[in-house]
Amino acid sequence: MGSPQPAMLRRLGTFDAVVIGLGSMIGAGVFAAFTPAATAAGSGLLIGLVIAAIVAFCNATSSAQLAAQYPASGGTYVYGRERLGAWPGFLAGWGFVIGKTASSAAMALTFAAYAAPAGWERPTAVAAVVLLAAVNYRGITRTAALTRIIVVAVLAALAVVVAAAWVPGAADPERIVPEGPGGLLGHGWYGILQSAGLLFFAFAGYARIATMGEEVRNPRRTIPRAIVLALGIAVAVYAVIAVTVLSVLGPEGVAASGTPLADAVVAGSWSWAGPLVRVGAALASLGALLALIAGLGRTTLAMAREADLPRWLAAVHPKFRVPHRAELVLAGVICTIVLFADLRNAIGFSSFGVLIYYLVANIAAWTQTRADRRYPWFLQLLGAAACVALVATLPLPAVVAGLVMFAAGALYRTVRMRLASG
């Protein structure tokens, strides 16, 4: 038998945990998610945003309730194994790792699209992954410190968007919901639900708080509080930005724009602020990428401990107390994807994996006993039903890619189990 691995250290308080959650939620999603949502639902994306927020609240309360009982690295992978069995836990963890690895590559490419000169996007994206992996390698407090800086900068950029739209009078509330067939329900409920599934991608960052259960002080109190606080702040920010960009560009303008926030600023008299918004978008991508790498490392660590991934990935650095092998391997995989693929439109694929992840979380929370229950049971049932409904309304290519991803994971685990038993 090998020597026991060093333990992770509980260094994060409520504020740091909230900031890490915000760094995930108020990340590149706020700059990228409104375009596909407007394409699907027009002004109805506002209803989709409300639905996505409700689903996210149900899922967040389930995650908070489970994290209080199981304050360990791995999030829903651990909860699924403990409450439902090895297979549900594996599927949750597999969906998270594969889906979020693709999201990490997408965030790196999104950063490079804003920050790099033409022709240098992929090398710049790789450099960003390497830099942030190095920050994570040095310990969770370094991750939290850099995330604080990024979140403040991104919120400042979003404040510029709102001020540029409303102060000079570029915004027109009548554009938010146009008259006639293109109104709030003009794209039908299917389009609205599809926009909710796409916007849910933006709210999924609170999972990062739960995956770091071994690094939070007083986790039974800190994790539930941090998850709910971070989600509440993110919902408020997204609502303000959604109303703002619709009031300037209208639903058709948002759907036609690859950079709706920057275009909303340029449309007003503050066109000089456009570069500031682009810098904010680049930093938001870095913040999301930083949190993704941290969450992926912890989930990979948990899966490796149970041999659902190679066991040597379960190593914890003796000095920095981070899952260093997992983070280095993931950084290498992300860099490889960045060099050979273009995943800036991976929102639907990521949403599929995350919705399955939270379906498992809601079912696991529903099985908890009265002593460990913090929220009404109907929230877990509503969350589970909503996850299934939103998966069914995602774009067909995303659903097909997601099903292939889970089939590959099931095949991998089946083969591994047979080899281990043989």
TANOR-V679641 format. One record per backbone hydrogen bond with DSSP energy under -1.0 kcal/mol. CO is the residue of the C=O (numbers start at 1). NH is the residue of the N-H. If there is no record, write none. Layout:
BEGIN
co->(CO;CO)
nh->(NH;NH)
END
This chain:
BEGIN
co->(9;12;13;14;15;16;17;18;19;20;21;22;25;27;28;28;29;33;34;35;36;37;38;41;42;43;44;45;46;47;48;49;50;51;52;53;54;55;56;57;58;59;60;61;62;63;64;66;70;74;75;76;77;78;79;80;80;85;86;87;88;89;90;91;92;93;94;95;96;97;98;99;100;101;102;103;104;105;106;107;108;109;110;111;112;117;120;121;122;123;124;125;126;127;128;129;130;131;132;133;134;136;139;140;141;142;143;144;145;146;147;148;149;150;151;152;153;154;155;156;157;158;159;160;161;162;163;165;172;173;180;183;185;188;189;190;191;192;193;194;195;196;199;204;205;206;207;210;211;212;215;215;218;218;219;221;222;223;224;225;226;227;228;229;230;231;232;233;234;235;236;237;238;239;240;241;242;243;244;245;246;247;250;251;252;259;260;261;262;263;265;270;271;273;274;275;276;277;278;279;280;281;282;283;284;285;286;287;288;289;290;291;292;293;294;295;296;297;298;299;300;301;303;304;310;311;317;322;322;323;324;325;326;327;328;329;330;331;332;333;334;335;336;337;343;346;347;348;349;350;351;352;353;354;355;356;357;358;359;360;361;362;365;369;376;377;378;379;380;381;382;383;384;385;386;387;388;391;395;396;397;398;399;400;401;402;403;404;405;406;407;408;409;410;411;412;413;414;415;416;417;418)
nh->(11;217;17;18;19;20;21;22;23;24;25;26;27;30;31;32;33;37;38;39;40;41;42;44;45;46;48;49;50;51;52;53;54;55;56;57;58;59;60;61;62;63;64;65;66;67;68;70;72;77;79;80;81;82;83;84;85;89;90;91;92;93;94;95;96;97;98;99;100;101;102;103;104;105;106;107;108;109;110;111;112;113;114;115;116;120;124;125;126;127;128;129;130;131;132;133;134;135;136;137;138;139;143;144;145;146;147;148;149;150;151;152;153;154;155;156;157;158;159;160;161;162;163;164;165;166;167;171;175;176;183;186;188;192;193;194;195;196;197;198;199;200;202;207;208;210;211;213;74;215;11;12;221;222;223;225;226;227;228;229;230;231;232;233;234;235;236;237;238;239;240;241;242;243;244;245;246;247;248;249;250;172;254;255;256;263;264;265;266;267;268;273;274;277;278;279;280;281;282;283;284;285;286;287;288;289;290;291;292;293;294;295;296;297;298;299;300;301;302;303;304;305;308;307;313;314;321;317;324;327;328;329;330;331;332;333;334;335;336;337;338;339;340;341;346;350;351;352;353;354;355;356;357;358;359;360;361;362;363;364;365;366;368;372;379;381;382;383;384;385;386;387;388;389;390;391;392;394;399;400;401;402;403;404;405;406;407;408;409;410;411;412;413;414;415;416;417;418;419;420;421;422)
END
